[in-house]
Amino acid sequence: MFIYNKDGREILEDLKRNGYNTTRIRKEKLLSESAIQSLRKNEVVGIKSLDSLCNMLECQPNNIIRHLNEKTR
């Protein structure tokens, strides 16, 4: 199972600090509305959205998500 390294709302705040508020993200179609809502609900987004997040935040996927082995939870 994949989980965020930080709360999804914190990721939105990081985007805002990088100049990507939700209005800009919607207007430029950088993320879908469902991806934005998933972040707000702390639900993991799809691979395309993860790629967009990494591009906007100039980071690697492991800076955003991590894998949690269900056997060792």
C-alpha positions, 0 to 999 in steps of 0.5 A: 500500500502507498501512503503520503510522507506528509498530509495531502493538504501539506502537499497542496501548501507546498505547491502554493509556496512553489507558485501553484495555487489551486486556481492556477492548477485548475486553470492550467489543467496541471492536475484534475479536480479529482486529484486535488480532492484526493489530496485534500482527503489524503487519498493517494493520487494516480501515477500521472498526477504523481508525475505532475506533482513531482514536476511542480515540486521539483522532487522525486516520488519518494519525497511524496509517497512511500510504500508500506508493506502490509505484512509488516504493518 
